[in-house]
Amino acid sequence: MTYRTSLGSLIAQSLGIHHPECADRLVLAAAIRLGDIAPETARRFKGPRADRVKNAEQIARIFYPEPHLAAHHEAIELFEIQRRTPGQQQRRGPARADATSRLSRITALLRAGREDRLVPCAHWLSIAEEIPGAQTSILEGVGHVNAIQAPAKVAQVIFGCLRVA
């Protein structure tokens, strides 16, 4: 099983397409379609990222719903300190477009939080429609960083995928 979130879902999809023997099950959270990183999201996110320290709270509001930030103010601090090396930035460049329908031999589960402002539900649900037999799961009241916000819910969904033959 391969579990990846957000931009990491691009890696998992590529693995499933090019090396299906290495990934019999994919669990993709807040998935982004290969070759398509929601342009409206990229534009919205680009400005605040120029000064992450100054704009940490604004960036955090993209990733987390308001109730979570009210209860976990430390989540904002994650965006003040996180820095990527030039090598990490380069690896996160645009992915080559491949047909997601080539994932038909793999059990796929796509899940995300209903309150995800970075990768809207409509985006990843459209990916699920392109993968034959894909399952979906929407976590209510949870945003983009749902594994941190609701680890028990995420684990329950993943264990359900593992039980699927």
Secondary structure, 3 states (H helix, E strand, C coil): CEEEECCHHHHHHHHHHHCHHHCCEEEEECCCECCECCHHHHHHHHHHHCCCCCCHHHHHHHHCCHHHHHHCCHHHHHHHHCCCCHHHHHHCCCCCCCCHHHHCCCEEEEEEECCCCCCCHHHHHHHHHHCCCCEEEEECCCCCCHHHHCHHHHHHHHHHHHHCC
